[in-house]
Amino acid sequence: MLRIEAAEIIVVRLPLKFRFETSFGVQTEKVVPLLVLHGGGLQGFSEGTMEFAPMYREESIAGGLHLVREVFLPRILGKTFANPEDLEAALGGFRGNKMARAMVEMAAWDLWARMLEVPLGTLLGGRKTEVEVGVSLGIQADEAATVDVVRRHVEQGYRRIKLKIKPGWDIQPVRATREAFPDIRLTVDANSAYTLADTGRLRALDEFGLTYIEQPLAWDDLVDHATLQARLTTPLCLDESITTAQDARKGLALGAGGVINVKVARVGGHAEARRVHDISQAFGAPVWCGGMLESGVGRAHNIHLSTLPNFTLPGDTSSASRYWATDVINEPLEAVDGLMPVPTGPGIGVTLNREFIASIAELHEERTA
């Protein structure tokens, strides 16, 4: 049985090693909320992927931590559950706020796997010992800078290059990259920056042999994506607009895309992520694991999820050393020739770098029943 005895909420701020620009804006640091659940002498870890302001989805760090602290934890602390999926009843009945809910659910999965002394990926049904990874590259100053940063990551062996695009910065970097690297697996991510009025510009991307165009239209839309997909030959990949397995079913049934980006926190945790995986597999649609500039805790969760069989496209779980001078975990998560080893050991297979965390923590709270 899974008994939740206590919890810790920790918030740290990590400077990024590079300037990361998307259609949302520029990011130079990441505020990382961490949750630790205690039970049976063990600890389970998770990471919140909410942002300072509700840009990617509707959630924010302040609102998410309020829900975790005042709503979700009081419903599980001091209680016993049959397994992590049993938490759904305790966390249900509240609309939206998937990322906040996922913090609790994912930490419970890690704790449960550690209690059973098995890797999380195995518990979820995965079998891989390493997963293919790509890299997500922010908007650069010009075409030459784009080609240069792509070249560096191709030389490092990453299995997919993803370029962030926005209106006015799309065809130019893609053309320059494809001319320099005619054979690489290349994708673009618009982060909802376009409308159907931009169909002509998006259709122009068809000539570059992209694996997919990720979330070009509104974050809460499926219908217009279906209209756009019918006008393109390049598959669309749905990201922000998929928050449940039923969203994935509807999107694929509508023809709104042919690929799904699974972000475990965006869909509320591992149980729903596995359902999205299963429904996509039934439709013959490949999935891949997206990233939110996670620290080592969230990255380890993503790697384990990616061991499921329908994760057939490289994900965003690139080497942690790309992002952080010092990570919040003790174990290095480093890809070799585009392959990320799955952390071994029980649970997500990593431990917190407590000394480093204590030196930079902006918040550290302990909660008991």
C-alpha positions as CSV (number, residue, x, y, z in Angstrom):
1,M,0.0,0.0,0.0
2,L,1.0,3.6,-0.7
3,R,0.9,5.7,2.5
4,I,1.7,9.4,2.2
5,E,3.2,10.6,5.5
6,A,4.6,14.0,4.8
7,A,5.6,16.4,2.0
8,E,8.1,19.1,1.2
9,I,7.6,22.0,-1.2
10,I,10.8,23.5,-2.5
11,V,11.3,26.3,-5.0
12,V,14.7,27.1,-6.6
13,R,15.8,29.4,-9.4
14,L,18.2,28.1,-12.0
15,P,20.0,30.3,-14.5
16,L,19.9,28.9,-18.1
17,K,23.3,28.5,-19.8
18,F,21.9,30.2,-22.9
19,R,19.2,32.7,-24.0
20,F,16.1,30.7,-25.1
21,E,13.7,32.6,-27.3
22,T,10.3,31.3,-28.5
23,S,7.1,33.0,-29.8
24,F,6.2,33.5,-26.2
25,G,9.3,35.6,-25.5
26,V,12.8,35.3,-24.1
27,Q,13.8,33.1,-21.1
28,T,17.2,33.2,-19.3
29,E,16.3,31.4,-16.1
30,K,13.8,28.8,-14.8
31,V,11.9,28.8,-11.5
32,V,11.6,25.2,-10.5
33,P,9.0,24.1,-7.9
34,L,9.9,20.6,-6.5
35,L,7.7,18.3,-4.4
36,V,8.9,15.5,-2.2
37,L,6.5,13.0,-0.8
38,H,7.6,10.9,2.2
39,G,6.3,7.4,3.0
40,G,7.7,4.2,4.5
41,G,11.2,5.8,5.0
42,L,11.4,6.6,1.3
43,Q,11.0,9.8,-0.8
44,G,9.3,10.4,-4.1
45,F,10.2,13.4,-6.2
46,S,8.4,15.5,-8.8
47,E,8.7,18.9,-10.5
48,G,6.1,21.5,-11.4
49,T,6.3,22.8,-15.0
50,M,4.1,25.8,-14.4
51,E,5.6,29.1,-15.4
52,F,5.8,32.5,-13.7
53,A,2.9,33.7,-15.9
54,P,0.2,31.7,-17.8
55,M,1.7,31.7,-21.3
56,Y,2.1,28.1,-22.3
57,R,-1.2,27.0,-20.6
58,E,-3.4,28.8,-18.1
59,E,-1.4,27.8,-15.0
60,S,1.2,29.8,-13.1
61,I,3.6,28.9,-10.3
62,A,1.8,30.9,-7.7
63,G,-1.6,29.4,-8.5
64,G,-0.2,25.9,-8.8
65,L,1.6,26.0,-5.5
66,H,-1.5,27.3,-3.8
67,L,-3.5,24.4,-5.1
68,V,-0.8,21.9,-4.1
69,R,-0.4,23.3,-0.6
70,E,-4.1,24.1,0.3
71,V,-6.1,21.7,-1.8
72,F,-4.3,18.6,-3.0
73,L,-1.9,17.8,-0.2
74,P,-4.6,17.9,2.5
75,R,-6.5,15.3,0.6
76,I,-3.6,12.8,0.5
77,L,-1.4,13.4,3.6
78,G,-1.9,10.8,6.3
79,K,-3.9,8.6,3.9
80,T,-3.2,5.2,2.3
81,F,-3.8,4.3,-1.3
82,A,-3.7,1.1,-3.2
83,N,-1.4,2.6,-5.9
84,P,-0.8,6.0,-7.6
85,E,-3.8,5.7,-9.8
86,D,-5.9,5.5,-6.7
87,L,-5.0,9.1,-6.1
88,E,-7.2,10.2,-9.0
89,A,-10.3,10.1,-6.8
90,A,-8.7,12.3,-4.2
91,L,-7.4,14.8,-6.7
92,G,-10.5,14.7,-9.0
93,G,-13.4,17.0,-9.1
94,F,-11.3,20.1,-9.9
95,R,-11.2,21.6,-13.3
96,G,-8.0,22.2,-15.2
97,N,-4.8,22.8,-13.4
98,K,-3.2,19.6,-14.7
99,M,0.4,20.7,-14.0
100,A,-0.4,21.3,-10.3
101,R,-2.2,18.0,-10.1
102,A,0.7,16.3,-11.9
103,M,3.2,17.4,-9.2
104,V,1.4,15.3,-6.6
105,E,0.6,12.3,-8.9
106,M,4.1,12.1,-10.3
107,A,5.8,12.2,-6.9
108,A,3.4,9.4,-5.8
109,W,4.5,7.3,-8.8
110,D,8.1,7.8,-7.9
111,L,7.5,6.9,-4.3
112,W,5.5,3.8,-5.3
113,A,8.1,2.6,-7.7
114,R,10.8,3.0,-5.0
115,M,8.6,1.1,-2.5
116,L,8.4,-1.8,-5.1
117,E,12.1,-1.4,-5.9
118,V,11.5,-1.2,-9.6
119,P,12.3,1.5,-12.2
120,L,9.4,3.8,-12.9
121,G,9.5,3.1,-16.6
122,T,9.1,-0.6,-15.9
123,L,6.1,0.1,-13.7
124,L,4.5,2.1,-16.4
125,G,5.0,-0.7,-19.0
126,G,8.2,0.5,-20.7
127,R,11.1,-1.8,-21.7
128,K,13.8,0.4,-23.2
129,T,17.1,1.0,-21.6
130,E,17.8,4.1,-23.6
131,V,15.6,6.5,-25.6
132,E,16.2,8.6,-28.7
133,V,16.5,12.3,-28.0
134,G,16.4,15.5,-30.0
135,V,17.1,19.1,-29.2
136,S,14.8,22.1,-29.2
137,L,16.6,25.3,-30.4
138,G,15.3,28.8,-29.7
139,I,15.0,31.6,-32.1
140,Q,18.4,32.9,-33.2
141,A,19.6,36.3,-34.3
142,D,19.8,35.4,-38.0
143,E,20.1,32.5,-40.5
144,A,23.8,32.1,-40.0
145,A,23.5,31.8,-36.3
146,T,20.7,29.3,-36.7
147,V,22.9,27.1,-39.0
148,D,25.8,27.4,-36.6
149,V,23.8,26.3,-33.5
150,V,22.2,23.5,-35.6
151,R,25.6,22.3,-36.7
152,R,26.9,22.1,-33.1
153,H,24.0,19.9,-32.1
154,V,24.1,17.7,-35.2
155,E,27.8,17.1,-34.4
156,Q,26.8,16.1,-30.9
157,G,24.6,13.3,-32.4
158,Y,21.1,14.5,-31.6
159,R,18.5,12.5,-33.5
160,R,16.1,15.4,-34.3
161,I,16.5,19.2,-34.6
162,K,13.5,21.3,-33.6
163,L,13.5,25.0,-34.5
164,K,11.3,27.5,-32.7
165,I,9.4,29.7,-35.2
166,K,7.0,32.7,-35.2
167,P,5.4,34.9,-37.8
168,G,8.1,36.6,-39.7
169,W,10.8,34.1,-38.6
170,D,9.9,30.7,-40.1
171,I,10.7,30.1,-43.8
172,Q,14.1,31.8,-43.5
173,P,15.7,29.7,-40.8
174,V,14.1,26.5,-42.1
175,R,15.4,27.0,-45.6
176,A,18.9,27.8,-44.4
177,T,18.9,24.8,-42.1
178,R,17.7,22.4,-44.7
179,E,20.1,23.6,-47.3
180,A,23.0,23.1,-44.9
181,F,21.7,19.8,-43.6
182,P,19.6,18.1,-46.3
183,D,19.3,14.7,-44.5
184,I,18.6,15.5,-40.8
185,R,15.3,14.9,-39.1
186,L,14.0,18.5,-38.9
187,T,10.8,19.9,-37.2
188,V,9.5,23.3,-36.2
189,D,7.4,24.5,-33.2
190,A,5.2,27.5,-33.4
191,N,3.8,27.5,-29.9
192,S,0.3,28.6,-31.1
193,A,1.6,31.7,-32.9
194,Y,-0.3,31.4,-36.2
195,T,-3.9,31.5,-37.4
196,L,-5.6,30.1,-40.5
197,A,-4.8,33.4,-42.2
198,D,-1.2,32.2,-42.3
199,T,-2.0,29.0,-44.2
200,G,0.0,30.2,-47.2
201,R,3.1,30.7,-45.1
202,L,2.7,27.4,-43.3
203,R,2.1,25.6,-46.6
204,A,5.4,26.9,-47.8
205,L,7.1,24.8,-45.2
206,D,5.9,21.7,-47.0
207,E,8.9,21.8,-49.4
208,F,11.4,21.3,-46.6
209,G,10.6,17.7,-45.7
210,L,9.8,18.4,-42.0
211,T,8.8,15.5,-39.8
212,Y,6.0,17.7,-38.4
213,I,4.9,21.2,-37.6
214,E,4.2,21.5,-33.9
215,Q,1.1,23.4,-32.6
216,P,0.9,26.2,-35.2
217,L,-2.6,27.3,-34.2
218,A,-4.4,28.3,-31.0
219,W,-3.6,26.5,-27.7
220,D,-7.2,25.5,-27.1
221,D,-8.1,24.6,-30.7
222,L,-8.6,21.3,-32.6
223,V,-11.1,22.3,-35.4
224,D,-8.9,24.9,-37.1
225,H,-5.9,22.4,-36.9
226,A,-8.1,19.9,-38.8
227,T,-8.8,22.5,-41.4
228,L,-5.1,23.4,-41.7
229,Q,-4.0,19.8,-41.8
230,A,-6.2,19.1,-44.8
231,R,-4.3,21.9,-46.6
232,L,-0.8,20.7,-45.8
233,T,1.3,17.6,-46.6
234,T,3.4,18.0,-43.5
235,P,1.9,16.3,-40.5
236,L,0.8,18.6,-37.6
237,C,1.9,17.7,-34.1
238,L,-0.5,18.6,-31.3
239,D,0.9,19.9,-28.1
240,E,-0.8,22.6,-26.0
241,S,-4.3,21.6,-27.2
242,I,-4.0,18.0,-25.8
243,T,-4.6,17.9,-22.0
244,T,-6.5,14.5,-21.8
245,A,-6.6,11.2,-23.6
246,Q,-10.0,12.3,-24.9
247,D,-8.5,15.4,-26.4
248,A,-6.0,13.1,-28.2
249,R,-8.9,10.9,-29.4
250,K,-10.9,13.8,-30.7
251,G,-7.9,15.5,-32.3
252,L,-6.8,12.3,-34.2
253,A,-10.4,11.5,-35.1
254,L,-10.9,15.0,-36.6
255,G,-7.7,14.8,-38.5
256,A,-6.3,17.7,-36.6
257,G,-2.8,16.2,-36.7
258,G,-0.9,13.0,-37.1
259,V,1.6,13.2,-34.2
260,I,1.1,13.9,-30.4
261,N,3.6,15.6,-28.1
262,V,3.1,14.0,-24.7
263,K,4.1,16.3,-21.8
264,V,3.3,14.3,-18.7
265,A,2.6,17.4,-16.6
266,R,0.4,19.0,-19.2
267,V,-2.0,16.0,-19.1
268,G,-2.0,15.7,-15.3
269,G,0.5,12.9,-14.6
270,H,1.7,9.5,-15.7
271,A,-1.6,7.7,-15.6
272,E,-3.2,10.1,-18.2
273,A,0.0,10.3,-20.2
274,R,-0.1,6.5,-20.6
275,R,-3.7,6.8,-21.8
276,V,-2.7,9.4,-24.4
277,H,0.0,7.0,-25.5
278,D,-2.4,4.1,-25.8
279,I,-5.0,6.0,-27.7
280,S,-2.4,7.5,-30.1
281,Q,-1.0,4.0,-30.7
282,A,-4.5,2.7,-31.5
283,F,-4.8,5.5,-34.2
284,G,-1.4,4.7,-35.6
285,A,-0.1,8.1,-34.5
286,P,3.4,8.2,-33.1
287,V,4.1,10.2,-29.9
288,W,7.2,11.8,-28.4
289,C,8.0,13.3,-25.0
290,G,8.1,17.1,-24.9
291,G,10.1,19.2,-22.5
292,M,9.5,22.3,-20.5
293,L,13.1,23.1,-19.6
294,E,12.9,20.7,-16.7
295,S,15.6,20.2,-14.1
296,G,16.9,16.7,-13.5
297,V,13.8,15.6,-11.6
298,G,11.4,16.4,-14.4
299,R,13.9,15.2,-17.0
300,A,14.2,11.8,-15.3
301,H,10.4,11.4,-15.2
302,N,10.3,12.2,-18.9
303,I,13.0,9.7,-19.8
304,H,11.1,6.9,-17.9
305,L,7.8,7.8,-19.6
306,S,9.6,7.6,-23.0
307,T,10.3,3.9,-22.5
308,L,6.8,3.1,-23.6
309,P,6.6,1.5,-27.0
310,N,4.7,4.2,-29.0
311,F,7.3,6.8,-28.2
312,T,8.9,6.3,-31.6
313,L,10.1,9.8,-32.3
314,P,13.0,11.5,-30.5
315,G,11.9,13.6,-27.5
316,D,13.1,16.8,-25.9
317,T,15.0,15.0,-23.1
318,S,18.5,16.3,-24.2
319,S,21.5,16.4,-21.9
320,A,21.0,18.3,-18.7
321,S,24.4,19.9,-19.1
322,R,23.0,21.9,-22.0
323,Y,20.8,23.9,-19.6
324,W,22.4,24.0,-16.2
325,A,25.8,24.5,-14.7
326,T,24.6,22.6,-11.6
327,D,21.5,20.5,-11.6
328,V,19.2,19.8,-8.6
329,I,20.1,16.1,-8.8
330,N,23.3,14.2,-8.1
331,E,23.2,11.9,-11.2
332,P,24.2,13.2,-14.6
333,L,21.6,12.8,-17.3
334,E,23.7,12.9,-20.5
335,A,22.9,11.7,-24.0
336,V,25.5,9.9,-26.1
337,D,25.1,10.0,-29.9
338,G,21.5,11.0,-29.5
339,L,20.6,8.2,-27.0
340,M,19.7,9.0,-23.4
341,P,20.3,6.1,-20.9
342,V,17.3,5.4,-18.7
343,P,18.3,6.0,-15.1
344,T,18.7,2.7,-13.3
345,G,17.5,1.9,-9.8
346,P,14.1,2.2,-8.2
347,G,11.7,5.0,-9.1
348,I,13.0,7.7,-11.4
349,G,16.6,6.6,-10.4
350,V,17.9,10.0,-9.3
351,T,18.5,11.7,-5.9
352,L,18.2,15.3,-4.9
353,N,21.4,17.3,-4.5
354,R,20.3,18.5,-1.1
355,E,23.3,20.6,-0.4
356,F,23.0,22.6,-3.6
357,I,19.3,23.0,-3.2
358,A,19.6,24.3,0.3
359,S,22.1,26.9,-0.9
360,I,19.7,28.4,-3.5
361,A,16.2,27.5,-2.2
362,E,13.8,30.5,-2.3
363,L,11.1,28.4,-0.5
364,H,11.2,25.3,1.6
365,E,8.1,24.1,3.4
366,E,7.3,20.9,5.2
367,R,3.8,19.5,5.5
368,T,2.4,16.7,7.6
369,A,-1.1,15.3,8.1
